[in-house]
């Protein structure tokens, strides 16, 4: 039986005999003495195999990388000058008295410490990839985070309650994963996008404080920070208002950071959605970047430059400037590259002005667009932006949504560039934020209908209930997002707890009474049984850990993730199934090419 982990062997065990199990990380033959670095999840320890012990030495000669080994030996101090201060075991070694190969290994697909591996290689050989120390650290941190969250919630009276994985399909914003029913022909379950409705039911049922660390499923287009299945810290509580909910869960996040990685997060400022969009062009601004957008829509309404005046006079248009201190040093090539970057977000290009000498007004400005702007507009641009000599101004002019996306992304891009870091345009390690007062709805012009910004169960601000039917665009929601370093950690809201208000929201979304009863009848009925005021939050565990580790992708903090095409390369899922299974499920494929028969 193992007496300790390899990585925990230290001076405290000097003179003791230990039994270790692990993998051969590296084998070295030094003039008749064989050294094996034995590795397990806690780290490395050096094993010494002396030729005086012929049997043990003979086994050691045949050991190769990644062999699974059992070692019995005595802990002794390393010779002076050979210590490794980077290891817990760096001052000791184990003189092997017994060495057993529990299982040999074929040649590994890559070296454990190899860098710059393709994601395809890593995910195809995920079991081996997970042996790598940084992946082991990530998985252990994920566990610690989950435990700290559980401890906090338990201490605050929350109860862990499971909700169903097989439920009905409801419109929640993303595409459902559907599961066909064998016993109910033509019927389908849906995998939950979130436990939203069930946790509301639990509040009505009187459980008061609920949580779950739970899998959710969304069949949507994927990015580095999205997965088709992901883990959510799902929480709901009764009898707390918006501010009280935020205060409690800010405490949870700060406590988890402190206990899991020793980081003391600053208090979370609160910013209205409208202010975030105005100042940063984003509802999840990265506050480490010390750049802001300057509003110029009113200034550009009467300029000759149609690129500016057209959106400035359009109902849904916006014109902004982004001042880059010291940006006048940028080359034309760098500026053009940023122009190409904003096109990703739908912008047609990127106008700019170099401020060579702010005191000279027009004469001190360098740009092809200067001649198209009158003196009053130029003066106002310089005044509002606070532009100084040597600065660079970037401009966004288009539909407000395009400007916000493009210039908001440009702000972050410039801030985190080498130029931005050298100029101090990005500062601070951790910048949290609450974003509040989201609009209830946004308008889909193509479909000519309103859609819920958060979800249809979010409560409007007090006094906004009548606007649900008369002017939905004016309604502000009791919704809040928690943002950290420009990444949305999670979001939540105070829910609707009165049936008549919920029905008004459904009508605003063009869900008539018959459809509402068919899809949400159980909710509407429940709300009539003295449903308590309630609200909650859902925080992405994967994103939480990704931020803590500094990983670039969620896939580095999930044991068995999917690719961007929603494939599992380890098990080759999704896969075809045979005709017998399909018949049992009452399914006939329209296109059977490449499908097992």
N, C-alpha and C positions, 0 to 999 in steps of 0.2 A: 504494500500500500504506500502511496506517495506521502511523504512527511511534510513537504512544503513545495511551493512553486519555485521554479528556477530563478525568476527575477526577484524573489524575496530572500534569497540566500545572502546573508551579510555577516559582519563581524560578530553579531550576537550569537551565531551558531558555531563559532570557532571551536574546534576539537570534537564536535559532534558528528555522528554518522547520520547521513540523510539519504532518503530515497527520492529520486527525481524521475519525472516522466516528461518527455517532450520531443522536439524535432532537432535534428542536426542542422544547425544554421550554417556552420562552416567547420571544416576539418583541416588541421594544419599538422604537417609532419616536420618536426624540428630536430633533426639529427638523432633519431632514435626515440624521442618522446613525442607522442601524438596528443595534440590539443583538439578538443571538440567544443565549440560554442553551442551549448544546449539551450533551446528556446522554447518558451511556452507563452501563454497569454500575458504573463506578468513581466517578461523580459528574458535576459540572457544570463547564463553563468558559465564560467570556463571549467571544463572537465579535463583532467590530466590523466593520461593513460601511460603508465610506466612499463617499460619492457621487462622489468623484474617480475611483473605479474603476467606470465606468458599467455594465459587463457584470455584475460581481459584485453591485452594488447593485440592478440590475434583477431578478436572481434573488431577492435577499433580500426585495424588496417583495412577491413572491408566496408567500413561505414562511408556513406556518401551523403551529399546534401539532401535534406528532407526525409531521411530515414527516421522512423519513429522509434525512440530508444527508452530503455529503463536503465537508470544508473544508480548504484549504491556506492557511496564513498564517504570519505572523511573531509570535513571542511578545514582548510588551513589557510594561512596568510600567503598572499602572493609574494614572490621575491621582491625586495626593494627595487624601485625604479620601473616595475612592470604594472603598477596599479592603473586602473581606468576610472577616473573621477566621475565620468558620465554615467556609470552604472551603479545601481544599488549594490550589486555583487562585485564591484570593481576592485575592492581591497582583498578579496578572497578567491580561492579556487577549490575545486573538489577533486581529491585524489581518488580515482575510481578503484574500487575493490571488486565490483561486479558490473558487467556491461552486457545488456541483452537487447538484441534487435527485435522489437515487437512487431515491426512491419517494415520491409524495405520500400523504397520509392523508385518509380521510373524517373527518367530525367524530367525535371520540372519544365513547364512551358516557358517560364521566364525566371530570372533570379528574384528572390524575395526583395532585395534592395534595389532592383532595377527601376529606373525612372523613365518618364516619357513613353510609357506604354499606351497603345491605342485603347480606347474605351471598348472596342469590340473584343480585343484580346482579353482585357480584364474581366468583362462580363461573361464571355464564353467559358473562361476558367475561374469563375467567381469563387469557388471553394478555395482554390489556391490563393487567389487575390486577397481573400479575407484573412489569410495567415499573416499578411504584411503588417508590421508593427503599427503603421499609422491607421490602418483599417481596424485593427484590434482596439486601438485607443479610441477611435470614433465610436465603435459599438459599445464600449464600456462607458463612455461619456453619455451616450444616449440612455443607457440604463440608469446612470446616476441622476440624470435630468428627470426621467420618469419617476424615480423614487422620491426625489425632492418635491416634485409636484404633488405626488400622492400624500406625502407627509404634511405639506401645507394644507391641502384640502381636507385631509382627515382631521387636522387640528382645528379647522374652522367649521366642522360639522357636516361636511359633504359626504354623501353616500354613493359608492360605486354601484351602478345598476346597469345591467346589459340590456340593450335594445336589439330588435330583430335585424338580421342580415338580409332576409328575404322579405320584402315589403312591396307596396304598390308604387307604380310610377306616378310621380307628381312633378309639376313644373317648378324647378328650383334654379333654373339658369343654365345648367350644363346638360349635356346629353346623358341619359341613363344607360348603364349596363343592364341588359335585360336577360332574364333567366326563364326559359320556357318551362311550363308545368306539364309533367307527364300525365297526371291524373285529371287535369282540367284542360281539355283539348282547346287549343287556340288562345289560352290564357298565359300571361307572363307575370312573373315577379320582376321587381327591379332591385338591384343592389343599392344601398342607401348612399346618396350624395352627402348626407349628414343625418344625424339622428334628430333633426330639428323638431319634427312634429311629435315624435315620441317623448322627447324631453319636455315639451310643453304639456303633453298628457300627464307626465309624472308630476308636474307642478299642480295641475288640476287635481291629481290623485292625492295631493297632500304630503309629498315627500320633501318639499321645501328646499332642499339643497341636493343636487345631483351632479355627478361627474362620471366621465368615462374616457379612457384613453383608447380610441376606437378607430378601426379601419373605415375609410370612406372611399367611394368609387365614382369617378367622373370620366366619361368617355369624351374627352375634349382634346384639342390640339395641344401638343406638349412642348415645354421649354425646360431649360435647365432647372428651374425652380418649381416644376410641376411633374406629377406622376399620375398615371391612371388609378392607382390605389395609393393612398397616403394615410398617415396617421394624424388624428386630430385629438387635441385635449379639449374635450367637449364638456361645457359647464352650464348649468342653469340654476337660478336661485329665485325665490319668491320674496316679496316685500322689501326689496331694495330699489332705490331709484337709480337713475343713470350715473350720477356722480359717485354714489356709494359702490356701485358695481365696479366702476373704473378704479376707485381707490383700492378695493379688495384685490383685484387681479393685477394691478400694478405692484402691489405688495408681493403677490405670488411670483411674478417675473423677477423682481429684484432679489427676493429670497433665493430663488433657484440659481440665478447667476452667482450670487455670493457663495452659496454652499457647494455648487457643482464645479465652478472654475475660479473661485476667489475674486470675482470682479464686483465692485461696488458701483452699480449703475446710478447715475444722477436721477433726481426727481424728474418725472415725465411732464414736460410742458403740454398744454392743451391748445390746439389750433383749430379754428373753424375750417371746414372744407373750402368755403369760398376764398378764405385768405390763403390757404395752401395753393389753390389753383392760380390765384392772382400773383403770388410772390414766387412760386416755384414751378408752376405748370404741371403739378403732380399732386395726387391725393396721398402719396407716400414719399414725401420729400426726404432726401438724404441731407440732413442738417450738418453733416461734416463738411459739405461743400459750401463755402462762404460767398456764394454768388446768388443774386436775385434778379428776377425779371422786372423790367420797368414798363409800366403801362403807357402806350403812346397812341392808342386808338383814336382818342379825341383830337390829338395833335395833327394826325395825318389825313383828316377828312377832306381837306381842301388843297392838298398838294397835287402837282401835275403828274406825279409818278403813280400811274394807275395800279402798279403792283402794291402800293401802300393804300391809296385812296379807295380802291374798290372794296377790300375787306374792311377798311375803317368805316365805311358807310353801309355795309351789309348788316343785316339783323344778327347774323350768327358769326360775324367776323371779329378779328382781333389783330392788333399790331403791337409788338413788344420789342424792347431792346434788351440785350444781355451784355453788360459791361465786363470786359476782361482786363483787370488791372495789369499794366505792363504788356498787354497783348500786341502792342505795336511792333514788338520784336519778332512776331510770327512771320514766317515766310509766306509768299503767295501759295506755294505748294501745300503748306499746312492749312491755310484758310480754305483752299479748294477741297482738301480732303474732308474738312468739316462740312462743306457744302454737299458733298456726296453722302456723308453720314446722315444728314437730316432727311434726305430723300427716302430713307428706309421708313420714315414715319409719315410719308405722304406729302412732305414739303416739296415745292418745285425747285427750291434752291435756297441760297443764304446770302442776303445782302449784308454789306459790312462797311464800316467807316473806320479808318485809322486816324486817331487824334494826335497829330504831330505837335501842334501847339494850340492848346485850348484857348489861350488869351487872344489869338488872332481870329477867332470865329471861323467863318467860311474858308478863309485863306489858310488856316492851319489844319484843314481836314483833307484827307486823301481817300478818294473813293470814286468809282464811276457814277454813283447815284447822287452825289452832292449837288450836281447841276440841276437835278430835278426837284430839289427841295427848297422852298423859300426860306428867307432869313429867319422869320419868326419860328418856323418849325425846327430849323437847325438849332437856334438858340434854346428852345424848349427841350430838345433832345439832350443837349449838353447839360442843361440845368437839372433836369429830372434824373438823369443817370449819374450825375456827379462826375462826369468824365474829366480826367486830367490828362495832361500831356503824356504821351507814351501808351495810352490805353487803346483798346480795340473794342468797337461796338459791333455786335452781331444783331441782325434784325429778323424777326419772324412776322410774316403777314399772310394770313389765310383764314380759313374757318377757325374758330376758337379751338375746336378739338384738335385740329392739325397743329396749330401753333403751340398749344400746351404740350402735346406729345413730342413734337420735334425739338422745340427750344428747351423744354424740361429735360429731355434726354441729353441735349447738347450741353446744358449746364453741368450735368453729372460727368459727362465725357471729358470736358475741358478740366473740371475740378480734379479728377483723378488721373489726368495725364501727367507725364513727367514734368511738363511745363507748369501745370497746376500745383504739383507737389513742391517744386522748387520755389514757386512764388507764394507758397502758404495759402493757396486757394482752398485747400482741404486741410482741416484741423480736427483733432479729437479722435478718440478710438471708438467711443460708444455714444450715439446720439439717439435717444428714444423720444417718442412723441405720441400723443393721442390726437387723432384727427376726428372731429365731431361735427354734428349738424350737417350731415349729408342730405342732399335732396331725396325725397321719397321716390321720385320717378324720373326717368328720362324718356324722351319722345322718340319713337321709331318712325321717321317720316315715311319710309317705304311701306311699312305695314299700317301706317296711320293709327298708331295706338301707343299708349303709355306702357312702359315696362318698369317693374320694381328694381330699384338700384341695388338694394340689399336682398331682401326676399319679401314675399307678400305678407309676412306675418309680423313685420316690424311696425311699431306704433308711430303715428305722427306726433309731433310736438303738441302739447296741450293748446287748444284753441285753433288747431289746423284741421280738425275733423271735417268741418263743413266744406273746406276747399277740396276735399277728396272728390266731390261730385261737381263742384262749380269751377275749380281752377287747380287741377292736380299739380301743375308745374310750380305752384307756390308752396307746396307742402314740404316741410322739413321733417326729417325722421329723427327719432331718438336712437340714432345709430352711432357707432364709434369703432374706429380701427386703431390698433396699436401697431406702431411702425418703429423699426429699429434699423438705423443705417440705410434708409431708403428701401427696406424690404418690409412688406406687410407681414407681421408675425401672425396676426389674427384679427378677427372682427366680431362684433356682436351688436346687440340692440336690446332695448326694452321692447317686449312683445305686446301685441294687441291682446287684451284679456276680456274684451266685451264683444259679443257676437255681432251687435249692430255695426260696430266700427269695422270689424273684419269683413262683413258683408259689403260695406261701402268701398273698402279697398278692392275687393273682388270686382265690383262693378266698375271701378276706375280702370281696372286692367282688362275690361271687356270680358270678364268671366261671369256669365249670367247665372241666375239663381239655380237653374237646372244643372249646369255644369259644376257649379260650386258644391251643390249637394252631392253630386256623383263622386267628385274627387276629394272633397274636404268635409263631407257631411259629419264624419266622426269628430272633427275639430269644432265645427260650428255647434254641434250638440253639446260637446264637453264645455265650451265656453259659457253655456247657459246654466251650468251647475255650480255657480259661485266660484268661478275661476279666479284665483288670486292674481294681483299684479305680479308680473314676473319678467325676468330678462336674463341674459347670459352672454357668453362669449365662446368662441372656438379658436384655439391657437394651434397652428400647424407645428407638431412636434418635430417633423423632419426639418422645417425651416429654422426652428429654434436651435436645433443641434448644429445645423449647417453654419449658422452665424457664429456659434461658439467656437467651432473648429476652424473657421476661416476657409472651409471647403468651397469650391467653385460650383459644385453641383449637388443636388439632393442625393444623387446616386452614390456619393461618398459617405453618406450617413444612413443608408438603408442597406440591410444585409443582402437582399436579393431584389434589386430594382429592375425596372423595365427600361428599355431604350427609348429614344425620342419617337420611335415608331411603335411604341407600346408592346415590344417583344421582350420575352425572357430568353436570352441567348443560352443560358445554362440548360434549361429544360426544353428549349425549342417550342415555347408556347407563344401565341396560340397555335394549335395544331388541328389537322383534319380529324374528323371522327367517322366511324364506319356507318354504313347505311342502316344497320340494325338500330343503333342508338338514335339516329335521326327519325326512323319510323316510330319508335317508342315515344318520341317527343312530338309526333305529328308534324314534322318539318320536312319539306321538300326543297332542295336547293335549286334556285333558278339557273345558276351557272355552276355546273358540276366539274368543270375543267380543273384538273389538279387536285380533286377531292377524292379521298378513298371511297371505294364503292362497297 
